Amino acid sequence: MTSAADPASGAMAVTRGAIWFVEDDADDIALLGHACPRAGITDWRTFEHGPALQKHLEETPDTAIPALMVLDINLPMMDGFELLRWLRERHDADALPIAMLSTSRDERDMTKARQLGATAYFIKPNEFGALVSLLCQIASLRRAGLV
Amino acid sequence: MDTYSIDQLPCAAFAVSDSGYLAACNTALCDMVGVAAGELDGAPVTRLLTTASGIFYDTHVFPLLKLNGRVDEVYFNLRRADGTSRPVLVCATRLAAGDGGRSCFACMPFTEHEKYEATLHAARRASEAALAEGLALKDAQDALRAQALAYDRDLTRLDQRNAELAQVTRMLFHDLAEPLRKIRVFADMLADGIPAPDAPNRLRSAAAHMDSLLHTIELYVSIGRDALRIDAVAVEPLLREALERARRAHPDVRCEARFSAFPVIEADPFLLAHLFEQIFDNALKFHMAERSLLLSIEGTFMERNLLRSAPESYRYGDVLRVRISDNGRGFDPAHGAGLFKLAGKLDRDSDGAGCGLAICRKIVTLHFGTIDITARPDEGAQVTVELPLLHLAPPVPTASP
């Protein structure tokens, strides 16, 4: 169990469980590196695209799934929606919360994400402080009961 | 056996000596031409015939009788006493007898022939009119078909413009928004004094990315903005030059190419050269480092439905299929759906903005053709371009290497 300051409320937030991000963009990964510790997220990792995540899950079937997955939409080889569909065929929303994190403000993308079973949809913010706040919000979606 | 007089025959009959005089005429003949019995005996045969029939008798009928002994179904006009003529159908046989030959003629009245002829002429005129009408219908049908193709091409062009607009809009509002967001976030970090030593470089890189995207949009929009400059294009030399230009950009790649023979087609030579250079550039860029790049460039004629937009409509015509196969890195076909979109490249680390295949498709669609790409990972890719032969020029002989 780790804890960190919540920059939005100033209160201490208890965080637990791993978050896996599927993000191919080096700048966004660097931003996560700056923002995650400030949002109290210490157990996190990234996969650069869907097939890398699929390979990891298939090669290590006994690996516990994370407490939350965060998928970008605009990914190489298979987009975030295809990956979401693939994951939902294997894990329901109670077992694996999945949040979409994209620059797209398109209503159709949001609807499609909901229809495919995404737990939440977030738009990548334009300010660093907003990114840290958003990550706090995202962290709260983690599956309950994990320590 | 009983003997009967020629006057008992149910038709007009007469006999003519070889010297051209009437030797006998029956009653039916005299009645037919309106003279008294015996009045024609000993008269020249030409008195019985109109001038034209007389000439016909001298030049055709009599020589044939002498040659073959008989003549069947010839047509005479008998000269009547009242100055009119009477058409008859005649059969004749020649009897060789005594001091000279004689020919016997039997005449069947042929007065109904004008009615038959009139009927025949009417039928002929009707068939000619029907033919003309059929031709007019065919012309109208051809015009309609040409119009259908033109209409279909207008629709295809509109569909293409819509698709382009959607692509460019997506680039403006999504792809460009990405580097803009990063610039804002990293600038925000710098302004707030958050320690981020990588921020200046990331700012520069995001700005360069924006610049590259804007250049891509400009290039994509500019292709085909003006009308195509259609000209006769010798495809094989154009392919070879396009490969040479692409190879200059990848001097370290070992490459061997095999070309089949290609015809001359009508197309925009500048755009076609750009299309194939881009395809070769991709093949060279994504070669396997461990082996020489082998390129096979084949040309084949195919028959395809030229109507692209009208549902369930067919107008078959020839297309030139150009298939470019390589033994490069290929890709997993499951991930190839977005390749023809702007910024749809698979490998984000490769050079370029990922608009090459989008521009290829735009060029092919401007020619009302199709482009497709198939591949297998580590085995190679195959690009197939089909270009309709709108106005095929005579082929020129081409030599294979």
Interface residues (C-beta under 8 A of the other chain):
Chain A: D24 D25 D27 D28 A30 L31 H34 P51 N74 P76 M77 M78 D79 T103 S104 D106 K124 P125 N126 E127 F128 G129 L131
Chain B: H174 A177 E178 R181 K182 R184 V185 F186 D188 M189 D192 I194 A196 D198 R202 S205 A206 D332 A334 H335 G338 K345 L346 D347 R348
